Amino acid sequence: MLRWSERTCAKREPRPALVARTTITGCAIATLLLITDGVGAREWTTTQAEVLAVVEAYTEASHRRDLDAYLSYWHTEFLGWHNGDPAPTNKEQRRRGLQRYFAATKSLGYELEPLGVQVLAGGDAAIVHYVLRNVLESHNGERVRGVSHWTDYLVRENGRWLLLSDHGGAQPAVDSGSD
C-alpha cells in the first residue's frame, strides 16, 4: 500500500521561491492523487483480475523455484529488460540466468502489490505495474529482504495470458533522511 509522508514533502532546505512553489505544488498533487486513487481498495474488472491471477501464478512458481512452471507463462517471443542486465534478454537467455539465480537462492516469502492494470487491444493485451517484496536466503544462509518494481506486458493467445515482455528489478536502498 502506498503511504504518503508529510516529512517527505515538509522537511526541505530553504530554496528559491520558484523551486519551493514547485515542491509544494508537487507534494500537494501527490497527496491528492494518493488520497483519491484508492490503490489499496481498487476493484478490478474481470479481465484485469484474470491478468493479475496469471501474474500471481507465475510469481508463485518463481517463489517455489519451479523454473518450468514459471517459464510456461512466458511467450515464445519474450524479450524483457531486467534492471541488472546491460540489454534486453530473450526467454532462453533469461532461463539461463534464472537457473543460476534459483540454484543460489531460496525464497522464504513474498508479497505482490499490484499498482495498476491496463487492458489494451480489445482485451488481448495488458500492462501490469506492481511492487514485489521478498525475503531470500542465499546458499550461505544469509537472509536478504528485497523490493523490486515491475512492469509486465502480457498478451492473450488462444485464450491464455502469456508474458511477452517485462522491465524492472530490485530497487536500491534509499536513505530515509532520518537522523
N, C-alpha and C positions, 0 to 999 in steps of 0.2 A: 504494500500500500504506500502510495506517495505521501510524504509528510512535508509540510511547509514549516520552516523555522523562522521566527521573527529575527533571530540572531543572524541568519544568513543575509537578510536584507538590511537590518538595522545597524550592525556593527561595521561601520565603514570609516575609513580615514577621511578627513576633510578633502574635498576635491573642488575643482572649478564648478561654477553653477550649472553649466550645460551637462557635464558628466553626472553631477549629483541629481539633476532632474531626470536624466535618462535612467539612472539607477533606481530612483524612487518609482518612476513610471513602470520600469521593468518588474520590480518587486510587486507593485500593485496588480499588474496584469497577471503575473504568475500566481498570485494569491487568488485572484478572481477565477482563473482557469482551474485551479485545483479545487476550489470550493464548488464550482458549478459543474465540473466534468463528471464527478461521481465514478471515477475509475474503479474503486473497490466495490461499488454497488451496481455495476453495469449489468444489464440484461442483454444477452447475446441472441441474435437471430438464430434460426435453426441451422442455416449454413455456417455461420460463424462458430456455433457450438460444434458442428461436425469437424471443422478445421482445427479448432482447439483440441478436440479429442484426439486427433491424429498427432498434433504436436506433443500432447501429454503422453501418448503411446510411445512415440519414438524417444522421448526423454526418459521414460521408464525403462525402455530397452537399453538405453545407454547406461542408466544407473545400475542395471543388472549386469552390465558388461557383456551383453548378448549382441555381438557385432553383426551377425547375420540378420537378426530380427531388426536391429537398428537400421541397417542399410536397406532392408526390404521396403522401407518407407521412402527411399530416395529414388528419384527419377534416373533413368539410364543416362540422360544428358546433363546430370547435375554439374554445376560449376558454381563454387562459392568461395568467399574470401574470409578466412579466419584472421583476426587481428594479428596473430603471431606469424603469419605467412607473408613472404615478400610479394606474392602474386596470387591470384585466384587458383584454386585447385579443383580437379575433376573428382569423380566418385572413386576411381581406383587410387589416385594419389591420397585422397582423404582416408581411404580404407587402410592404407599402409601406415599412415600417421596414427590413426585410431588404434591399430593393433599394438603399436608401441605404447601408446598412452594407456590403454586398458590394461596392458601387462604390468605397467609401472605403478598404477594407482588402483585403489579400491574406493568406490563411492559409498559413503556412510549415510548419506541422506541428501535430499534436495527439496527445494521449493520453487515452483514455477509460477511467476506472476505475470499473467497476460496484461498488456497495457493497451493494445489496440488490434483489431482485426478488420481489414478492409477487403471486401469481396468484390472482384472485378470480372470483366469479360463474360458477362451474362451468367455469372455464378460458377465459372470453371477455373478461376484463378483467385488467389488470396495472398495478402501480405499480412504477416503476424509480427508484432513487436512485443517482446517480453523480456523480463529480467529472470535470470536463473541464479539462485543462491544454492551453494552446495558445500558439503564437507567431504574432503577426500583424505585418504590415508595413503602415504607413499610406501614403497617397498621396505623402507627402514622404520616404519611405524609412526612417522611424523604426520600429524593431522593439520590440514590446511583448510581454512574457510575461503570460499571464493564467491565472487559476484561477477556475472557476465551479462552483457546486454546483447540481444539478438534481434535481427530482422530476418525472417524466413519468408521465402516466396514459394507457394505451393500451387500446383495445377491439378485439375481433376481429369483423369484419363480413364475411360471405361468404368466410370462410377467410383474411382478410387483416388483419394488425395495423395499426391506424391511431392516430396521436397525437391524443387527444381534448383533453388539457389538459396544461399544464406550469407549473412555478413554479421560478424560480431566476435565476441570472445571476452576473456577476462578483462576487468577494468582495474587499472592501477589504484592502489590505496590512496585516498585523498586526505590530507591533513585537515581536520575539522576546525582548526583555528583555536581550539580550547587551550587555555593557559595552564 
